């Protein structure tokens, strides 16, 4: 869906922001671009919708060179979410959300109906929040409106620049969870820029780790954490990358011990479904003294119990894979 072919961006002062960049994002894939400030990740993203023009090379969206597409028309077909949201302060939440459909010539009633549908999808009751103005919303609520607005015209591509960076950690985690659930439904092709390695690991189907203007490694989060391609990547993801892998390693049946003969007791924690991340499962385990956590299948029946030894087996399995 998105392809970079030997793309370089060099500014007039001689600064090379992006140097001979080539990679591809598949349709429906969420790719995180992660690296320190000034490494070129935002420049990369902004070349997709022509807010920045490459010095050389090509950027293609759905097989078409974006340089051959009118930039205004291009941007109306690409959703764009930024850290500070950028809502119009003088327009209601409903009208903010309906901005792009209105620009595309939709009838006002259709644009507003679509806006109401998207507000509901991101967890904001349109009857309650639609008439409000951005100043009447919390930071997390404004961010949800920004996502709804970006999705309003049903664009195939979504660009997100530090979308959850302006809210506190608790709200950030909730917004990340909500967006991942939303992405499972809408399956947009997403480029998400972040400087936070944990966010990149948690959100991305694949992640691109940037050095200075170059991608040092482009792979799944699990692979980047288990097998950093260079010393730079190993240093960037951190010495605790083994712990970070807990977030991208799901619980499988191979990690479970049999359910005890007497079943699970009243003091045991509530069961979790198969496929829960080891991070979430371990967090539950550590809150209880029983040392075991029941894991259920799709039908809700217990498949076995996860123990600390099972967590260790799972990490060894992930490393071997």
C-alpha positions in Angstrom: 0.0 0.0 0.0 2.9 2.4 0.9 6.3 2.0 -0.7 9.4 4.1 -0.4 11.9 3.6 -3.2 15.4 5.1 -2.5 14.0 8.2 -1.0 16.3 11.0 0.2 15.4 14.3 1.7 18.2 16.9 1.8 17.6 20.5 2.9 19.2 23.6 1.4 21.6 23.9 4.4 23.1 20.5 3.6 21.2 18.6 6.3 20.2 15.1 5.2 17.0 14.2 7.0 16.4 10.9 5.2 19.1 9.0 3.3 18.2 6.4 0.6 15.2 5.0 2.4 13.5 1.9 0.9 10.7 0.0 2.7 7.1 -1.1 2.2 4.0 -1.1 4.3 1.4 -3.8 3.4 -2.3 -3.1 3.2 -3.9 -3.1 6.6 -0.6 -3.2 8.4 0.3 -0.9 11.3 4.0 0.1 11.1 5.6 2.2 13.9 8.6 4.5 13.1 10.6 4.9 16.2 13.8 6.7 17.0 15.3 9.7 18.8 14.3 13.3 18.0 15.7 14.5 14.7 16.3 11.1 13.2 14.0 11.6 10.2 10.9 9.6 11.2 8.5 12.5 11.0 10.0 13.6 7.7 9.5 10.1 6.4 5.8 10.2 7.3 5.2 13.7 5.9 6.5 12.7 2.5 3.6 10.3 2.2 1.0 13.2 2.1 3.5 15.6 0.4 3.8 18.0 3.4 7.5 17.4 2.7 8.8 16.7 -0.8 11.7 14.2 -1.3 14.9 15.4 -2.9 15.1 12.1 -4.8 13.4 8.8 -5.0 9.7 7.9 -5.1 6.9 7.5 -2.5 4.0 5.4 -3.8 0.6 4.9 -2.3 -1.5 2.1 -3.8 0.9 1.9 -6.7 0.8 5.6 -7.6 3.6 8.0 -7.2 2.3 10.7 -4.9 4.3 13.3 -6.8 1.9 12.8 -9.7 -1.2 13.5 -7.5 -2.6 16.9 -6.6 -1.4 17.4 -3.0 -4.8 18.7 -1.8 -6.7 15.8 -3.3 -4.0 13.5 -1.9 -4.4 14.8 1.7 -8.1 14.5 1.6 -7.7 10.8 1.0 -5.2 10.2 3.8 -6.1 10.5 7.5 -3.7 12.5 9.6 -3.5 12.6 13.4 -1.0 14.7 15.2 0.0 15.1 18.9 -1.8 18.4 19.5 -4.8 17.2 17.5 -5.4 20.5 15.7 -9.2 20.7 16.2 -10.8 24.0 15.1 -11.7 25.8 18.4 -14.7 27.6 16.9 -16.4 24.5 15.6 -18.3 21.9 17.5 -17.0 18.4 18.0 -19.5 17.1 15.4 -18.5 19.7 12.8 -14.8 19.1 13.5 -15.3 15.4 12.8 -17.3 16.1 9.6 -14.6 18.4 8.2 -13.1 16.2 5.5 -16.4 14.7 4.2 -17.7 18.3 4.0 -14.6 19.4 2.0 -15.2 16.4 -0.3 -18.7 17.7 -1.1 -20.8 15.4 1.0 -24.3 16.7 1.9 -24.3 18.2 5.3 -26.7 15.6 6.7 -24.5 12.7 5.4 -21.3 14.3 6.7 -22.8 14.8 10.1 -24.3 11.3 10.2 -20.8 9.9 9.4 -19.3 12.1 12.1 -21.8 10.8 14.7 -21.0 7.2 13.6 -17.3 7.8 14.1 -17.7 9.5 17.4 -19.6 6.6 18.7 -17.0 4.2 17.3 -14.2 6.0 19.4 -16.3 5.9 22.5 -17.8 9.4 22.5 -21.6 9.6 22.6 -22.4 12.0 19.7 -25.5 13.3 21.6 -23.4 14.3 24.5 -20.1 15.3 23.0 -21.2 16.4 19.4 -22.5 19.8 20.5 -19.4 20.6 22.6 -16.4 22.6 21.6 -12.8 21.4 21.9 -12.1 23.5 24.9 -14.8 21.6 26.8 -13.0 18.3 26.3 -10.2 16.5 28.2 -6.9 15.8 26.4 -7.9 12.2 25.9 -11.3 13.1 24.5 -9.7 15.6 22.0 -7.4 12.9 20.9 -10.3 10.6 20.2 -12.0 13.3 18.2 -8.8 13.7 16.2 -8.8 10.0 15.4 -12.5 10.1 14.4 -11.9 13.1 12.2 -9.0 11.3 10.4 -11.3 8.3 9.8 -14.4 10.2 8.7 -13.9 9.9 4.9 -12.8 6.3 5.3 -9.3 6.8 4.0 -7.2 3.7 3.2 -4.1 5.3 4.8 -3.7 6.8 8.2 -0.6 8.8 9.3 -0.2 9.3 13.1 2.5 11.6 14.5 3.1 11.1 18.2 -0.7 10.7 18.5 -0.8 9.8 22.2 2.1 11.8 23.4 0.2 14.8 24.9 -1.7 12.8 27.6 -0.7 11.2 30.9 0.5 7.6 31.0 -2.8 6.1 32.2 -4.8 7.8 29.5 -2.2 7.0 26.9 -2.4 3.3 27.6 -6.2 3.4 27.4 -6.1 5.2 24.1 -3.5 2.8 22.7 -5.8 -0.1 23.7 -8.8 1.6 22.2 -7.0 2.3 18.9 -5.7 -1.2 18.6 -9.3 -2.5 19.1 -10.5 0.0 16.5 -7.7 -1.0 14.1 -8.8 -4.6 14.4 -12.1 -3.5 13.0 -11.2 -0.9 10.4 -7.8 -2.4 9.2 -6.3 0.8 7.9 -2.7 1.0 6.6 -1.0 3.0 9.3 2.3 4.7 9.8 2.7 5.8 13.4 5.6 7.9 14.5 6.8 7.7 18.1 9.9 8.2 20.2 8.7 5.7 22.8 10.1 2.2 22.3 7.4 0.6 24.5 4.7 2.3 22.4 6.4 1.1 19.2 6.5 -2.4 20.4 3.0 -2.5 21.7 1.3 -0.9 18.7 3.2 -2.1 15.6 2.7 -5.2 13.5 6.2 -4.2 12.4 8.5 -1.5 13.6 11.3 0.6 11.9 14.1 1.6 14.2 15.7 4.7 13.0 19.3 5.8 13.3 20.3 9.1 11.7 18.2 9.3 8.6 18.3 5.5 8.0 16.4 2.5 9.2 18.7 0.3 11.3 16.2 -2.6 11.6 12.7 -3.2 10.1 11.0 -6.2 11.5 8.3 -7.5 14.0 8.6 -6.1 17.5 9.3 -9.6 18.8 12.3 -10.1 16.4 13.7 -6.6 17.1 13.7 -7.3 20.8 15.0 -10.9 20.6 17.6 -10.3 17.9 18.7 -6.6 17.5 20.4 -6.2 14.1 23.1 -3.8 15.3 24.6 -2.6 18.5 22.8 0.7 18.0 19.4 -1.1 17.9 20.3 -3.2 21.0 21.2 0.0 22.9 18.1 1.8 21.7 15.6 -0.9 22.7 17.4 -1.2 26.1 19.0 -3.8 28.3 15.5 -4.7 29.6 14.4 -5.8 26.1 13.7 -9.3 27.6 11.1 -7.7 29.8 9.7 -5.7 26.9 9.2 -9.0 25.0 6.6 -10.0 27.6 4.3 -7.5 25.9 4.6 -9.1 22.4 4.6 -12.8 23.5 1.1 -14.4 23.7 0.3 -17.2 26.1 -0.1 -20.5 24.2 -1.3 -23.9 25.2 2.3 -25.1 25.2 3.0 -22.7 28.1 0.3 -24.2 30.4 0.4 -26.8 33.2 -2.6 -29.0 33.7 -5.5 -27.7 35.8 -5.1 -29.1 39.4 -7.2 -32.1 40.2 -9.3 -30.0 42.6 -9.8 -27.2 40.0 -9.0 -23.6 40.8 -9.8 -22.3 44.2 -11.6 -19.2 45.4 -8.3 -17.5 46.0 -7.1 -17.8 42.4 -7.3 -14.8 40.1 -10.0 -14.6 37.4 -9.0 -16.6 34.3 -7.6 -14.9 31.2 -8.2 -16.0 27.6 -5.6 -17.8 25.5 -3.5 -15.3 23.6 -3.2 -12.8 26.4 0.2 -11.2 26.5 2.7 -12.6 29.0 3.0 -9.0 30.4 -0.7 -8.8 31.2 -0.8 -12.4 32.5 2.3 -11.9 34.7 0.8 -8.7 36.1 -2.2 -10.7 37.3 0.0 -13.5 38.7 2.1 -11.1 40.7 -1.0 -9.7 42.4 -2.0 -13.0 43.9 -0.2 -15.6 46.1 -1.4 -18.8 44.4 1.3 -18.8 41.8 -1.1 -19.9 39.0 -3.5 -18.3 36.6 -6.2 -20.2 34.8 -6.3 -19.8 31.0 -9.4 -20.4 29.0 -10.2 -21.2 25.4 -12.6 -19.5 23.0 -15.5 -21.4 24.6 -14.5 -20.2 28.1 -13.5 -23.6 29.3 -10.2 -23.9 31.2 -7.3 -25.2 29.1 -4.7 -25.2 31.9 -2.9 -22.9 34.3 0.0 -20.5 33.8 2.7 -20.5 36.4 6.0 -18.5 36.7 7.7 -21.6 35.2 5.3 -21.4 32.3 6.2 -17.7 31.7 9.8 -18.7 31.5 9.1 -21.5 29.0 7.1 -19.0 26.9 10.1 -16.6 26.8 12.5 -19.4 25.8 10.0 -20.5 23.1 9.8 -17.0 21.8 13.6 -16.6 21.7 14.0 -19.9 19.9 11.4 -18.8 17.3 
